[in-house]
């Protein structure tokens, strides 16, 4: 699930790893596409076949050597799903963060969802 992916990325950047490997899922791949467009990761590739398929994520760092991801807040959990309409989606950390939303058109960032007037399940915030 995407929560494991986020924590692995955050922890790997804390110890300055180049890449991190996570088990493959279609939702994780969609979340990684959004994180790549948002500039939080460098790139990712899917490796292997179905039983042992993994995603290898290349991490991105600032010029001073610190990781781009400094915090993550998971909003929807299996025990509590948080939904929002498009007019209740606002910028995260004065525009420096990213809100990831699961909509009827797929997983996208909050800015794109607001632009095309789509609400949905709020997955997480990352900054």
TORPA-4810 file (N, C-alpha, C, O; in nm, 3 decimals):
<nodes>
NODE_1_0.084_-0.119_0.000_0.000_0.000_0.000_0.088_0.125_0.000_0.206_0.118_0.034_X
NODE_2_0.030_0.236_-0.038_0.108_0.358_-0.055_0.168_0.410_0.076_0.266_0.484_0.072_X
NODE_3_0.113_0.375_0.190_0.170_0.423_0.317_0.308_0.363_0.339_0.400_0.432_0.384_X
NODE_4_0.325_0.235_0.307_0.455_0.170_0.318_0.555_0.234_0.222_0.671_0.255_0.258_X
NODE_5_0.511_0.264_0.102_0.596_0.330_0.002_0.647_0.464_0.054_0.766_0.493_0.042_X
NODE_6_0.560_0.544_0.110_0.597_0.677_0.158_0.697_0.670_0.272_0.794_0.746_0.275_X
NODE_7_0.674_0.580_0.366_0.764_0.568_0.480_0.900_0.517_0.435_1.003_0.561_0.487_X
NODE_8_0.902_0.424_0.340_1.030_0.374_0.289_1.109_0.485_0.220_1.230_0.495_0.237_X
NODE_9_1.041_0.569_0.143_1.109_0.680_0.076_1.163_0.779_0.178_1.277_0.824_0.167_X
NODE_10_1.082_0.813_0.276_1.125_0.909_0.378_1.244_0.856_0.459_1.340_0.930_0.484_X
NODE_11_1.240_0.730_0.499_1.349_0.671_0.577_1.476_0.655_0.494_1.586_0.676_0.545_X
NODE_12_1.463_0.620_0.366_1.580_0.605_0.281_1.649_0.739_0.258_1.772_0.745_0.251_X
NODE_13_1.571_0.846_0.246_1.632_0.977_0.230_1.698_1.025_0.359_1.794_1.103_0.354_X
NODE_14_1.649_0.980_0.471_1.709_1.019_0.599_1.850_0.963_0.614_1.933_1.023_0.683_X
NODE_15_1.879_0.849_0.551_2.012_0.788_0.560_2.089_0.799_0.427_2.187_0.728_0.406_X
NODE_16_2.042_0.889_0.338_2.109_0.923_0.212_2.131_0.805_0.117_2.239_0.791_0.060_X
NODE_17_2.029_0.722_0.100_2.036_0.612_0.004_2.007_0.666_-0.136_1.936_0.764_-0.153_X
NODE_18_2.064_0.600_-0.236_2.043_0.639_-0.375_1.907_0.591_-0.426_1.833_0.665_-0.490_X
NODE_19_1.876_0.462_-0.396_1.752_0.402_-0.444_1.684_0.329_-0.329_1.746_0.298_-0.226_X
NODE_20_1.557_0.301_-0.348_1.482_0.218_-0.254_1.393_0.125_-0.337_1.340_0.166_-0.440_X
NODE_21_1.378_0.001_-0.292_1.297_-0.097_-0.362_1.173_-0.128_-0.280_1.180_-0.150_-0.159_X
NODE_22_1.057_-0.130_-0.347_0.930_-0.157_-0.281_0.853_-0.260_-0.365_0.871_-0.266_-0.486_X
NODE_23_0.767_-0.340_-0.301_0.684_-0.434_-0.377_0.591_-0.360_-0.474_0.543_-0.251_-0.444_X
NODE_24_0.568_-0.420_-0.589_0.489_-0.357_-0.694_0.339_-0.362_-0.663_0.288_-0.464_-0.617_X
NODE_25_0.271_-0.252_-0.689_0.125_-0.249_-0.696_0.087_-0.136_-0.791_0.163_-0.040_-0.807_X
NODE_26_-0.028_-0.147_-0.852_-0.072_-0.046_-0.948_-0.094_0.089_-0.879_-0.066_0.194_-0.937_X
NODE_27_-0.142_0.086_-0.756_-0.164_0.212_-0.684_-0.031_0.279_-0.650_-0.018_0.401_-0.660_X
NODE_28_0.068_0.200_-0.609_0.200_0.256_-0.581_0.260_0.318_-0.707_0.325_0.423_-0.700_X
NODE_29_0.240_0.255_-0.820_0.291_0.309_-0.946_0.224_0.443_-0.978_0.291_0.537_-1.022_X
NODE_30_0.094_0.453_-0.955_0.023_0.578_-0.980_0.069_0.688_-0.883_0.083_0.803_-0.923_X
NODE_31_0.092_0.652_-0.757_0.141_0.748_-0.659_0.281_0.796_-0.698_0.312_0.914_-0.685_X
NODE_32_0.366_0.706_-0.745_0.500_0.744_-0.788_0.497_0.836_-0.909_0.582_0.925_-0.921_X
NODE_33_0.402_0.817_-0.998_0.387_0.909_-1.112_0.357_1.050_-1.062_0.413_1.147_-1.114_X
NODE_34_0.270_1.063_-0.964_0.235_1.194_-0.909_0.355_1.255_-0.837_0.382_1.374_-0.851_X
NODE_35_0.429_1.174_-0.760_0.546_1.224_-0.689_0.656_1.268_-0.787_0.728_1.364_-0.760_X
NODE_36_0.669_1.199_-0.899_0.768_1.236_-0.999_0.730_1.369_-1.064_0.816_1.456_-1.083_X
NODE_37_0.603_1.386_-1.098_0.558_1.513_-1.157_0.572_1.628_-1.057_0.599_1.741_-1.097_X
NODE_38_0.554_1.598_-0.928_0.568_1.700_-0.825_0.711_1.732_-0.787_0.735_1.827_-0.713_X
NODE_39_0.807_1.653_-0.836_0.948_1.679_-0.810_1.000_1.622_-0.679_1.103_1.668_-0.630_X
NODE_40_0.932_1.524_-0.622_0.975_1.465_-0.495_1.065_1.343_-0.513_1.138_1.307_-0.421_X
NODE_41_1.061_1.280_-0.631_1.153_1.171_-0.662_1.213_1.197_-0.800_1.159_1.275_-0.879_X
NODE_42_1.324_1.131_-0.828_1.392_1.151_-0.956_1.327_1.066_-1.065_1.287_1.118_-1.168_X
NODE_43_1.318_0.935_-1.041_1.261_0.844_-1.140_1.229_0.711_-1.072_1.269_0.689_-0.958_X
NODE_44_1.156_0.624_-1.141_1.129_0.489_-1.090_1.113_0.394_-1.207_1.076_0.433_-1.317_X
NODE_45_1.143_0.266_-1.180_1.128_0.162_-1.282_1.066_0.038_-1.219_1.087_0.010_-1.101_X
NODE_46_0.990_-0.035_-1.298_0.933_-0.163_-1.256_1.027_-0.273_-1.303_1.065_-0.277_-1.419_X
NODE_47_1.063_-0.363_-1.211_1.158_-0.469_-1.240_1.095_-0.604_-1.208_1.027_-0.618_-1.107_X
NODE_48_1.119_-0.703_-1.294_1.075_-0.839_-1.267_0.940_-0.873_-1.324_0.879_-0.796_-1.399_X
NODE_49_0.893_-0.992_-1.286_0.762_-1.041_-1.330_0.668_-1.046_-1.211_0.705_-1.012_-1.099_X
NODE_50_0.547_-1.089_-1.237_0.437_-1.078_-1.142_0.465_-1.132_-1.001_0.438_-1.059_-0.906_X
NODE_51_0.514_-1.252_-0.980_0.525_-1.294_-0.840_0.625_-1.212_-0.759_0.604_-1.189_-0.640_X
NODE_52_0.733_-1.168_-0.822_0.837_-1.095_-0.750_0.862_-0.956_-0.811_0.974_-0.906_-0.804_X
NODE_53_0.761_-0.895_-0.869_0.776_-0.766_-0.933_0.800_-0.658_-0.828_0.732_-0.654_-0.725_X
NODE_54_0.896_-0.570_-0.854_0.926_-0.462_-0.759_0.937_-0.329_-0.833_0.954_-0.325_-0.954_X
NODE_55_0.928_-0.222_-0.757_0.950_-0.087_-0.808_1.079_-0.036_-0.747_1.095_-0.036_-0.625_X
NODE_56_1.170_0.009_-0.832_1.294_0.068_-0.785_1.284_0.219_-0.802_1.269_0.268_-0.914_X
NODE_57_1.293_0.292_-0.691_1.274_0.437_-0.690_1.408_0.504_-0.673_1.480_0.477_-0.576_X
NODE_58_1.444_0.594_-0.766_1.565_0.675_-0.754_1.529_0.803_-0.679_1.442_0.879_-0.723_X
NODE_59_1.595_0.826_-0.567_1.561_0.939_-0.481_1.628_1.068_-0.527_1.730_1.066_-0.597_X
NODE_60_1.570_1.178_-0.487_1.619_1.310_-0.526_1.662_1.385_-0.401_1.596_1.377_-0.297_X
NODE_61_1.773_1.459_-0.412_1.827_1.533_-0.298_1.849_1.679_-0.334_1.865_1.712_-0.451_X
NODE_62_1.849_1.765_-0.233_1.880_1.907_-0.252_2.030_1.923_-0.271_2.106_1.827_-0.258_X
NODE_63_2.074_2.044_-0.302_2.216_2.070_-0.325_2.300_2.052_-0.199_2.418_2.017_-0.208_X
NODE_64_2.241_2.074_-0.082_2.316_2.058_0.043_2.319_1.913_0.092_2.375_1.885_0.198_X
NODE_65_2.260_1.820_0.018_2.264_1.679_0.052_2.145_1.628_0.131_2.137_1.509_0.158_X
NODE_66_2.053_1.716_0.169_1.933_1.673_0.242_1.829_1.623_0.143_1.825_1.665_0.027_X
NODE_67_1.744_1.534_0.191_1.640_1.478_0.106_1.531_1.579_0.076_1.506_1.670_0.155_X
NODE_68_1.467_1.564_-0.038_1.357_1.652_-0.077_1.237_1.631_0.016_1.171_1.728_0.053_X
NODE_69_1.209_1.507_0.054_1.094_1.476_0.139_1.134_1.501_0.285_1.221_1.433_0.339_X
NODE_70_1.067_1.599_0.347_1.096_1.625_0.488_0.982_1.581_0.578_1.000_1.570_0.699_X
NODE_71_0.864_1.557_0.522_0.752_1.513_0.604_0.640_1.454_0.521_0.621_1.488_0.404_X
NODE_72_0.565_1.365_0.584_0.451_1.299_0.521_0.340_1.290_0.624_0.364_1.256_0.740_X
NODE_73_0.218_1.320_0.582_0.102_1.304_0.670_-0.003_1.222_0.595_-0.058_1.268_0.494_X
NODE_74_-0.031_1.102_0.643_-0.130_1.014_0.581_-0.267_1.057_0.630_-0.293_1.059_0.751_X
NODE_75_-0.356_1.091_0.537_-0.489_1.140_0.573_-0.593_1.029_0.577_-0.668_1.020_0.674_X
NODE_76_-0.599_0.946_0.474_-0.694_0.835_0.470_-0.626_0.706_0.512_-0.515_0.675_0.467_X
NODE_77_-0.691_0.635_0.599_-0.639_0.508_0.649_-0.745_0.401_0.624_-0.859_0.435_0.591_X
NODE_78_-0.712_0.274_0.639_-0.814_0.171_0.619_-0.931_0.184_0.718_-1.044_0.145_0.687_X
NODE_79_-0.905_0.240_0.835_-1.011_0.255_0.934_-1.091_0.383_0.917_-1.201_0.395_0.971_X
NODE_80_-1.037_0.480_0.841_-1.106_0.609_0.823_-1.070_0.668_0.688_-0.954_0.702_0.663_X
NODE_81_-1.168_0.679_0.602_-1.147_0.738_0.470_-1.195_0.883_0.474_-1.306_0.910_0.521_X
NODE_82_-1.113_0.974_0.425_-1.142_1.116_0.427_-1.169_1.163_0.284_-1.082_1.152_0.198_X
NODE_83_-1.288_1.217_0.261_-1.327_1.263_0.128_-1.345_1.414_0.130_-1.373_1.473_0.234_X
NODE_84_-1.327_1.476_0.013_-1.340_1.619_0.003_-1.390_1.656_-0.136_-1.360_1.587_-0.234_X
NODE_85_-1.466_1.766_-0.145_-1.506_1.816_-0.276_-1.394_1.905_-0.330_-1.302_1.941_-0.256_X
NODE_86_-1.402_1.941_-0.455_-1.292_2.015_-0.517_-1.273_2.153_-0.456_-1.161_2.203_-0.453_X
NODE_87_-1.379_2.216_-0.409_-1.366_2.352_-0.355_-1.312_2.354_-0.212_-1.291_2.461_-0.156_X
NODE_88_-1.290_2.239_-0.152_-1.230_2.231_-0.018_-1.082_2.191_-0.025_-1.020_2.169_0.079_X
NODE_89_-1.026_2.180_-0.145_-0.885_2.142_-0.162_-0.802_2.270_-0.169_-0.821_2.353_-0.258_X
NODE_90_-0.710_2.285_-0.075_-0.626_2.404_-0.068_-0.479_2.367_-0.076_-0.444_2.251_-0.056_X
NODE_91_-0.390_2.465_-0.105_-0.246_2.436_-0.112_-0.191_2.387_0.021_-0.238_2.427_0.128_X
NODE_92_-0.092_2.301_0.014_-0.026_2.244_0.132_0.105_2.319_0.156_0.183_2.337_0.063_X
NODE_93_0.128_2.361_0.278_0.251_2.432_0.317_0.279_2.551_0.225_0.390_2.566_0.173_X
NODE_94_0.179_2.636_0.207_0.188_2.756_0.124_0.235_2.726_-0.019_0.306_2.807_-0.079_X
NODE_95_0.197_2.610_-0.072_0.232_2.574_-0.208_0.359_2.492_-0.222_0.389_2.446_-0.332_X
NODE_96_0.434_2.472_-0.113_0.558_2.393_-0.121_0.531_2.244_-0.103_0.619_2.163_-0.135_X
NODE_97_0.415_2.206_-0.055_0.381_2.066_-0.038_0.291_2.017_-0.149_0.259_2.090_-0.242_X
NODE_98_0.252_1.892_-0.137_0.170_1.829_-0.239_0.062_1.746_-0.171_0.091_1.667_-0.082_X
NODE_99_-0.062_1.764_-0.213_-0.173_1.683_-0.166_-0.204_1.583_-0.276_-0.218_1.621_-0.392_X
NODE_100_-0.216_1.456_-0.241_-0.246_1.352_-0.340_-0.389_1.304_-0.316_-0.427_1.267_-0.204_X
NODE_101_-0.468_1.305_-0.423_-0.611_1.276_-0.417_-0.643_1.161_-0.512_-0.592_1.157_-0.624_X
NODE_102_-0.727_1.069_-0.467_-0.776_0.962_-0.551_-0.914_1.004_-0.603_-1.010_1.012_-0.527_X
NODE_103_-0.922_1.030_-0.733_-1.046_1.078_-0.793_-1.103_0.971_-0.887_-1.045_0.863_-0.902_X
NODE_104_-1.216_1.002_-0.948_-1.274_0.910_-1.044_-1.192_0.904_-1.173_-1.209_0.811_-1.252_X
NODE_105_-1.105_1.001_-1.196_-1.016_1.003_-1.313_-0.878_0.950_-1.281_-0.789_0.959_-1.365_X
NODE_106_-0.858_0.893_-1.162_-0.729_0.838_-1.124_-0.666_0.917_-1.011_-0.727_1.010_-0.957_X
NODE_107_-0.544_0.881_-0.976_-0.473_0.946_-0.867_-0.400_1.068_-0.922_-0.329_1.058_-1.022_X
NODE_108_-0.420_1.183_-0.858_-0.358_1.308_-0.905_-0.331_1.399_-0.786_-0.376_1.374_-0.675_X
NODE_109_-0.256_1.506_-0.814_-0.228_1.601_-0.707_-0.349_1.693_-0.688_-0.435_1.703_-0.775_X
NODE_110_-0.353_1.761_-0.574_-0.467_1.845_-0.538_-0.488_1.960_-0.633_-0.602_1.997_-0.661_X
NODE_111_-0.380_2.019_-0.682_-0.390_2.134_-0.773_-0.460_2.093_-0.903_-0.546_2.166_-0.952_X
NODE_112_-0.424_1.979_-0.958_-0.486_1.930_-1.082_-0.633_1.894_-1.059_-0.718_1.921_-1.143_X
NODE_113_-0.661_1.833_-0.944_-0.800_1.795_-0.913_-0.887_1.919_-0.900_-1.001_1.920_-0.946_X
NODE_114_-0.835_2.022_-0.837_-0.911_2.147_-0.821_-0.932_2.215_-0.956_-1.038_2.273_-0.980_X
NODE_115_-0.832_2.208_-1.043_-0.840_2.273_-1.174_-0.949_2.212_-1.261_-1.020_2.283_-1.331_X
NODE_116_-0.962_2.077_-1.256_-1.066_2.013_-1.338_-1.194_1.986_-1.258_-1.282_1.913_-1.303_X
NODE_117_-1.202_2.046_-1.139_-1.321_2.042_-1.053_-1.363_1.900_-1.017_-1.478_1.860_-1.038_X
NODE_118_-1.266_1.823_-0.962_-1.292_1.687_-0.918_-1.253_1.674_-0.771_-1.143_1.712_-0.732_X
NODE_119_-1.342_1.620_-0.691_-1.310_1.586_-0.553_-1.281_1.439_-0.544_-1.282_1.368_-0.645_X
NODE_120_-1.254_1.393_-0.424_-1.227_1.251_-0.407_-1.170_1.221_-0.270_-1.184_1.301_-0.177_X
NODE_121_-1.106_1.107_-0.257_-1.047_1.065_-0.130_-0.909_1.129_-0.115_-0.824_1.115_-0.203_X
NODE_122_-0.887_1.198_-0.005_-0.759_1.260_0.025_-0.666_1.152_0.079_-0.690_1.100_0.188_X
NODE_123_-0.560_1.118_0.007_-0.471_1.010_0.046_-0.365_1.057_0.145_-0.357_1.006_0.256_X
NODE_124_-0.283_1.155_0.105_-0.176_1.202_0.193_-0.124_1.338_0.149_-0.149_1.384_0.037_X
NODE_125_-0.052_1.402_0.241_0.020_1.526_0.213_0.169_1.495_0.224_0.210_1.417_0.309_X
NODE_126_0.248_1.556_0.138_0.392_1.540_0.142_0.458_1.676_0.123_0.414_1.755_0.040_X
NODE_127_0.562_1.701_0.199_0.636_1.827_0.186_0.783_1.807_0.210_0.861_1.902_0.203_X
</nodes>
